[in-house]
Every structure is written in structure tokens, then in C-alpha cells.
Amino acid sequence: MNQKDIDRINELARKAKSPEGLTEGEEAERAVLRRAYIDSVVGNLKGQLDHTYLVDEKGQKQKLKKKEE
């Protein structure tokens, strides 16, 4: 996700709040850009958590584990 895409998301958000609203094409574009943004944020967060360790009282590092449901 680059700055150009984020600027476009913001532009579409402002237009959606205006009295003229969005066309169907713009709504579809906004949905695609939003999904790409969310996927980018989640991917970055997962990458950060993959490199995160917990240190116990003994000073031993333990990698974070996925929560079991």
C-alpha cells in the first residue's frame, strides 16, 4: 500500500460524505482499496508479532504462540 492509494481512499471518503456521494464505480474502487489497506495492516502486524518474544523471570525468550480457539 503506497501513499497514493491512501490519498485516494481519503479522497473517496470525503466525497462519500459530501451531498453528491459516490458513483457505483467509485464505491467498488473504495471497497478494493479498503480491502488492500486492511490486508496490508494485518500483514504488517503479523510480521511484527512473528518477531516478538516474551522474556520470563529466568530471562529465557519464548516466541509468541498463536492462540488456540
C-alpha positions as CSV (number, residue, x, y, z in Angstrom):
1,M,0.0,0.0,0.0
2,N,1.6,3.3,-1.1
3,Q,0.8,6.8,-0.2
4,K,-1.1,7.4,-3.5
5,D,-3.6,4.7,-2.6
6,I,-4.1,6.0,0.9
7,D,-4.7,9.5,-0.5
8,R,-7.2,8.1,-2.9
9,I,-9.0,6.3,0.0
10,N,-9.2,9.6,1.9
11,E,-10.4,11.4,-1.2
12,L,-13.2,8.9,-1.7
13,A,-14.2,9.1,2.0
14,R,-14.5,12.9,1.7
15,K,-16.6,12.6,-1.5
16,A,-18.8,9.9,0.2
17,K,-19.7,12.4,3.0
18,S,-20.5,15.2,0.5
19,P,-24.0,15.7,-0.8
20,E,-23.1,14.3,-4.3
21,G,-21.9,10.9,-2.9
22,L,-20.1,8.2,-4.7
23,T,-20.9,6.5,-8.0
24,E,-21.1,2.7,-8.2
25,G,-17.7,2.6,-9.8
26,E,-16.2,4.7,-7.0
27,E,-17.8,2.6,-4.3
28,A,-16.3,-0.5,-5.9
29,E,-12.9,1.2,-6.1
30,R,-13.2,2.2,-2.5
31,A,-14.0,-1.3,-1.4
32,V,-11.0,-2.7,-3.2
33,L,-8.7,-0.1,-1.8
34,R,-10.0,-0.6,1.7
35,R,-9.5,-4.4,1.5
36,A,-5.9,-3.8,0.3
37,Y,-5.3,-1.4,3.2
38,I,-6.7,-3.8,5.8
39,D,-4.7,-6.7,4.3
40,S,-1.5,-4.5,4.4
41,V,-2.1,-3.5,8.1
42,V,-2.8,-7.1,9.1
43,G,0.2,-8.4,7.3
44,N,2.5,-5.8,8.9
45,L,1.1,-6.7,12.3
46,K,1.6,-10.4,11.8
47,G,5.2,-9.8,10.7
48,Q,5.8,-7.7,13.8
49,L,4.3,-10.4,16.1
50,D,6.3,-13.1,14.4
51,H,9.5,-11.4,15.6
52,T,8.2,-10.7,19.1
53,Y,9.4,-12.7,22.1
54,L,8.3,-12.9,25.7
55,V,11.0,-13.0,28.4
56,D,10.2,-15.0,31.5
57,E,11.6,-14.4,35.0
58,K,14.6,-16.5,34.3
59,G,15.5,-14.4,31.3
60,Q,14.6,-17.1,28.7
61,K,13.0,-15.9,25.5
62,Q,9.9,-17.6,24.2
63,K,8.3,-16.9,20.9
64,L,4.7,-15.9,20.8
65,K,2.3,-18.7,20.0
66,K,-1.0,-18.5,18.2
67,K,-4.0,-18.6,20.5
68,E,-5.9,-21.8,20.3
69,E,-9.6,-21.4,19.9
